C-alpha cells in the first residue's frame, strides 16, 4: 500500500508583521508628537523670553517713579544688583535727539552691551529687539523732570527661564527620536527574523515534500520492478518467437513484430524510470577516497556520444571524492549539454580550496525563472526522460558538501558549475 503524501502545510505569516507595522506607526506617531511638542515649546520659549524682558522693563520703570530726577550711575548699579539675578546684563542712560530717534550721548552705563546702541533698539511693533542672545528694551520715563532733557534707559536682558525651557524641549525631542529609532530597530529585527523564519519554513516544507515524494517513489519503484521485469522478458520472448519471412515485402507478421518491439521498448523505458527513481531516493552515505578528477571526467565524457572539449590543465592531481557518484554527475551534465546544443566544453580545476567542475553548452540556455526549478524532481524540458538527472546531480553534490548552479555565460547557452570543498 502506498504511503499517503501529507497535505502541504501553508506557511502563514507570523503576527509579527502586524507587530512590525504597529511599531513603525508608533515610531512615526512618537516622532510627530515630539516634533509638535518641540514647535509648541519653541513658541512658548520665545513668549517666556520676551516676557522676562518686559517684566524687568516694568520693574525698572516702576523704580524710576521713586527717583527725584534722572537716574544716576549709583541708581544704575542698584538696578543691576536688584535684577542681575533674573537676567539683567546691561543698563545705560542715554540722551536722544529728534524726539528719541537719534542717539546723542551715553550718559552712564553698567555692563557691556551687545552691538552698538545706534542699532534699532526695538522691533517695528514696539516689542523687545533681539540682539544676539539678549533682548534690548527702551525704558521711557513715566514723567518728565523739570529742566530734564530727552533721556531714556536702555536695558539688555539675557533670559534665564526660556533657555531652560528650550533645553528641556530639545531633550524631549532627543529622547523621542531615540525611542523611535529603537522601535525602528526592533521592527527591522522582526522583519529580518520573520523573513528568515519564512525562508526556513519554506525550506523545511520543501524537504518534507521531497521526503514524502522519495518514500512514495521508492515504494512505486519496488512494486513495479518485478512485474515490469516479467513483462519485459515475456515481450522479448514473444518478439523472438515471431519468425521472420523470407521475403520482406510479403511478411504477414511484420505488424506483430513491430508491436512486440514497441512493448519491449516501453518496458525498457519504464525499467530506466524505476532505476532512476531508486537512484534518486537512495540515501546511503557517500564514500570519499582520493581520486584523480581529470581521469574521472575523461572517463565520464567517453560514455556520452558526441563531441566534447575537455580542459583539465588546471585540475588537481587528487581530490577526495566518491568517484562513482561524481562520474554519474558528470555523465548527467554532459548528456544534457550535448542534447542542448554543441559545442560542449567541460573544465575541471581547483579554486579557493574547492574543486570546480563546469559543463557549458551553446544551446538555448535556461530561463531565469527556471534556474532553481530545473533541479527539482521530474522537472524536464525534454520530450523524453524522467526529469530526475539534475535532481540526482544536486543531491550527490550536496552530499559532498558542495553546491551546483546554472549560469548564463556572455557567449550564450548554459554553464553548470559544481563546487566541492576539501574535506
C-alpha positions in Angstrom: 0.0 0.0 0.0 1.4 3.4 -1.0 2.0 5.9 1.8 -0.3 8.9 1.8 1.5 12.1 1.0 0.8 14.7 3.7 -1.1 17.8 2.6 1.2 20.8 2.0 1.5 23.0 5.1 0.6 26.6 4.5 3.3 29.0 5.7 1.2 31.6 7.4 2.9 34.9 8.2 3.6 35.5 11.8 1.6 38.1 13.6 4.9 39.8 13.8 4.2 41.5 10.6 1.3 43.3 12.3 3.6 44.0 15.3 6.2 45.5 12.9 3.6 47.7 11.3 2.4 48.7 14.8 6.0 49.6 15.9 6.5 51.6 12.8 3.3 53.5 13.3 4.1 54.1 16.9 7.5 55.4 16.0 6.0 57.8 13.4 3.4 59.0 15.9 6.1 59.4 18.6 8.3 61.5 16.4 5.4 63.5 15.1 4.3 64.2 18.7 7.8 65.1 19.8 8.2 67.4 16.8 4.9 69.1 17.5 5.8 69.4 21.2 9.1 71.0 20.2 7.4 73.5 18.0 4.9 74.4 20.7 7.7 74.6 23.3 9.8 76.8 21.0 6.9 79.2 20.6 6.3 79.1 24.4 10.1 79.7 25.0 10.0 82.8 22.8 7.0 84.1 24.6 8.7 83.4 28.0 11.9 85.1 26.8 10.0 88.3 25.8 8.0 88.1 29.0 11.2 88.1 31.1 12.5 91.1 29.3 9.2 93.0 29.6 9.0 92.1 33.3 12.4 93.6 34.0 11.4 96.6 31.9 8.3 97.1 34.0 10.2 96.7 37.3 12.8 99.3 36.2 10.1 101.6 35.1 8.4 101.3 38.5 11.7 102.1 40.3 12.1 105.2 38.2 8.9 106.6 39.8 10.6 106.8 43.2 13.5 108.9 41.9 13.6 112.7 42.2 15.5 113.1 38.9 17.1 111.2 36.1 18.9 108.0 37.4 22.5 108.4 38.5 25.3 105.9 38.0 24.5 104.7 41.5 20.9 104.0 40.5 22.1 102.0 37.5 24.3 99.9 39.8 21.3 99.3 42.1 19.2 98.2 39.1 21.9 95.8 38.2 22.2 94.4 41.7 18.4 94.1 42.0 17.7 92.4 38.7 21.0 90.9 37.7 19.9 87.6 39.2 16.9 87.4 36.9 18.7 88.2 33.7 19.6 92.0 33.6 23.0 92.2 31.9 23.3 95.8 30.8 21.7 99.2 31.6 22.5 102.6 30.2 21.1 106.1 30.5 21.2 107.7 27.1 20.1 111.1 25.6 18.4 111.3 22.2 17.9 113.9 19.6 14.9 114.4 17.4 12.4 113.1 19.9 14.4 110.0 20.6 15.2 108.9 17.1 18.9 109.6 17.1 21.4 108.7 19.9 23.1 111.8 21.2 25.2 110.5 24.1 25.5 107.7 26.7 25.4 109.5 30.0 26.2 106.5 32.1 26.1 102.7 31.8 26.7 99.5 33.7 27.7 96.3 31.9 28.7 95.7 28.3 26.1 95.9 25.5 25.8 93.5 22.6 26.3 95.5 19.4 26.0 99.3 19.4 23.2 101.4 20.7 23.0 103.2 17.3 21.2 100.0 16.2 17.4 99.9 16.4 16.6 99.1 19.9 13.0 97.9 19.3 11.2 96.0 16.7 8.8 97.7 14.4 5.8 96.7 16.6 7.5 98.0 19.7 8.4 94.6 21.2 11.8 93.9 22.6 14.5 93.7 19.9 16.8 90.6 19.7 20.5 91.4 19.9 22.5 88.1 19.7 21.2 86.1 22.6 19.8 89.1 24.5 16.7 91.3 24.3 17.1 95.0 24.3 14.3 97.2 25.6 13.9 101.0 25.9 12.5 102.2 29.3 10.8 105.5 28.8 10.3 107.6 32.0 6.8 107.9 33.2 7.2 111.7 33.9 9.4 114.4 32.5 11.6 116.1 35.2 11.7 119.9 35.2 14.6 121.0 33.1 15.3 117.4 32.1 16.4 116.5 28.6 15.1 113.8 26.3 16.6 110.8 28.0 15.7 107.1 28.3 17.1 103.9 29.8 18.3 101.1 27.6 18.4 97.6 29.2 19.6 94.3 27.8 18.2 91.1 29.3 19.6 87.6 29.0 16.6 85.3 29.6 17.1 82.6 32.2 13.9 80.5 32.1 13.5 80.4 28.3 16.8 78.6 27.6 16.0 76.0 30.2 12.6 75.5 28.5 14.3 75.1 25.1 16.8 72.7 26.5 14.0 70.6 28.1 12.2 70.6 24.7 15.4 69.5 22.9 16.0 66.7 25.4 12.4 65.6 25.0 12.8 65.5 21.2 16.1 63.6 21.5 14.5 61.1 23.8 11.6 60.7 21.4 14.0 60.3 18.5 16.0 57.6 20.4 12.8 55.8 21.3 11.5 56.0 17.7 14.9 54.7 16.4 14.7 51.9 19.0 11.3 51.0 17.8 12.5 51.1 14.2 15.4 48.9 15.1 13.1 46.4 16.8 10.9 46.5 13.7 13.9 45.8 11.4 15.0 42.9 13.6 11.4 41.5 13.5 11.3 41.9 9.7 14.6 40.1 9.3 13.6 37.4 11.7 10.3 36.9 10.0 11.9 36.7 6.6 14.4 34.2 7.9 11.7 32.2 9.6 9.6 32.1 6.4 12.6 31.0 4.3 13.4 28.3 6.8 9.8 27.2 6.9 9.7 27.0 3.0 12.9 25.0 3.1 11.5 22.6 5.6 8.3 22.3 3.7 10.3 21.6 0.5 12.3 18.9 2.3 9.2 17.3 3.7 7.6 17.1 0.3 10.8 15.7 -1.2 11.0 13.1 1.6 7.4 12.1 1.0 8.0 12.0 -2.7 11.1 9.9 -2.2 9.3 7.5 0.0 6.4 7.1 -2.4 8.8 6.8 -5.4 10.8 4.1 -3.6 7.6 2.1 -3.0 6.4 2.5 -6.5 9.7 1.5 -8.0 9.9 -1.6 -5.9 6.3 -2.6 -6.6 6.7 -2.0 -10.3 10.2 -3.5 -10.8 9.4 -7.2 -10.5 6.2 -7.3 -12.7 8.0 -5.0 -15.1 10.9 -7.4 -15.4 8.4 -10.2 -16.1 6.6 -8.1 -18.7 9.9 -7.2 -20.4 11.1 -10.8 -20.5 7.9 -12.2 -22.0 7.7 -9.4 -24.6 11.3 -10.2 -25.6 10.4 -13.9 -25.9 7.3 -13.1 -27.9 9.4 -11.0 -30.3 11.9 -13.8 -30.7 9.2 -16.4 -31.3 7.8 -14.5 -34.3 9.7 -15.9 -37.3 10.9 -13.5 -40.0 9.6 -14.0 -43.5 12.0 -14.9 -46.4 10.5 -12.1 -48.5 10.2 -8.8 -46.5 7.6 -7.5 -48.9 5.3 -10.4 -48.1 5.6 -10.6 -44.3 2.2 -11.2 -42.5 3.9 -11.0 -39.1 5.6 -7.6 -39.7 3.0 -5.7 -37.7 3.1 -8.2 -34.9 6.8 -8.0 -34.6 6.6 -4.1 -34.6 4.1 -4.2 -31.8 6.2 -6.7 -29.8 9.2 -4.4 -30.3 7.2 -1.4 -29.1 6.2 -3.3 -25.9 9.9 -4.2 -25.3 11.0 -0.6 -25.8 8.3 0.8 -23.5 9.3 -1.8 -20.9 12.9 -0.8 -21.2 11.9 2.9 -20.7 9.9 2.0 -17.6 12.8 0.0 -16.3 15.0 3.0 -16.7 12.5 5.2 -14.9 12.3 2.8 -11.9 16.1 2.7 -11.8 16.2 6.5 -11.8 13.6 6.6 -9.0 15.6 4.2 -6.9 18.8 6.1 -7.5 17.0 9.4 -6.6 15.7 8.1 -3.3 19.0 6.3 -2.4 20.1 8.0 0.8 23.2 5.9 1.5 26.3 7.8 2.7 28.9 8.6 0.1 32.3 7.0 0.4 35.1 9.6 -0.3 38.5 8.5 -1.3 41.4 10.2 -3.1 40.6 10.2 -6.8 42.0 11.8 -10.0 39.4 14.4 -11.1 40.8 14.7 -14.6 40.8 11.0 -15.3 37.3 10.7 -13.8 36.0 13.5 -16.1 37.6 12.0 -19.2 36.1 8.6 -18.3 32.6 10.1 -17.9 32.8 12.1 -21.1 33.8 9.0 -23.0 30.5 7.3 -22.1 28.4 10.1 -23.7 28.2 10.1 -27.5 29.1 13.4 -29.1 31.9 15.9 -29.5 33.1 17.3 -26.1 36.0 19.6 -25.4 37.8 18.7 -22.2 40.0 21.2 -20.2 42.0 19.5 -17.4 45.1 21.7 -17.5 44.4 23.2 -14.0 42.9 20.0 -12.5 44.5 18.9 -9.1 46.3 15.6 -9.0 43.9 14.1 -6.4 40.7 15.1 -4.6 38.6 13.4 -2.0 35.5 12.2 -3.9 33.0 9.4 -4.2 34.3 8.6 -7.7 31.3 6.5 -8.8 28.7 9.1 -7.8 30.7 12.1 -9.3 31.0 10.1 -12.5 27.2 9.9 -12.6 27.1 13.7 -12.1 29.4 14.4 -15.0 27.6 12.0 -17.3 24.3 13.6 -16.5 25.6 17.2 -17.1 27.4 16.3 -20.3 24.4 14.3 -21.6 22.2 17.3 -21.0 24.7 19.7 -22.6 25.0 17.5 -25.7 21.3 17.4 -26.0 21.0 21.2 -25.6 23.5 22.0 -28.4 27.2 21.9 -29.3 29.9 22.9 -28.8 30.1 21.4 -25.3 33.1 22.2 -23.1 34.0 20.5 -19.8 36.5 22.0 -17.4 37.8 20.8 -14.1 40.1 22.9 -11.9 40.8 23.9 -8.2 39.9 27.4 -7.0 39.8 28.7 -3.4 40.2 25.2 -1.9 37.2 24.0 -3.9 37.1 21.5 -6.8 35.2 23.2 -9.7 33.5 21.2 -12.5 32.0 23.3 -15.3 29.9 22.0 -18.2 29.0 24.6 -20.8 26.9 24.3 -24.0 25.7 26.7 -26.7 22.0 25.7 -26.6 19.0 28.0 -25.8 20.1 28.4 -22.2 18.0 28.2 -19.1 15.4 31.0 -18.4 15.9 32.9 -15.2 12.7 31.7 -13.7 13.7 28.1 -14.2 17.2 28.2 -12.8 16.1 26.7 -9.5 13.2 24.6 -10.9 15.5 22.5 -13.1 17.0 20.9 -10.1 13.6 19.8 -8.8 12.5 16.2 -9.3 10.5 15.4 -12.5 11.2 18.9 -14.0 12.4 18.4 -17.6 12.2 20.3 -20.9 12.9 17.1 -22.9 10.3 15.1 -24.7 11.9 12.0 -23.3 13.5 11.5 -19.9 12.4 11.3 -16.3 13.4 14.7 -15.1 15.5 13.2 -12.3 19.0 13.6 -13.7 19.7 17.1 -12.3 17.8 16.3 -9.1 20.2 13.4 -8.6 23.1 15.5 -9.6 22.3 18.2 -7.0 21.8 15.6 -4.2 25.2 14.0 -4.9 27.0 17.4 -4.9 25.2 18.4 -1.7 26.2 15.1 -0.1 29.8 16.1 -0.8 29.1 19.4 1.0 29.2 21.4 -2.3 26.8 23.4 -4.4 25.7 23.5 -8.0 24.1 26.3 -10.0 23.4 27.2 -13.6 24.6 30.4 -15.2 24.1 32.3 -18.5 27.6 33.0 -20.0 28.0 36.0 -22.2 28.5 33.9 -25.3 25.1 32.2 -24.8 23.9 28.8 -23.8 24.2 27.5 -20.3 27.0 26.8 -17.9 26.6 24.4 -15.0 29.1 24.9 -12.2 29.6 22.4 -9.4 31.9 23.2 -6.5 33.1 20.6 -4.0 35.1 21.8 -1.0 38.1 20.0 0.5 37.4 17.6 3.3 
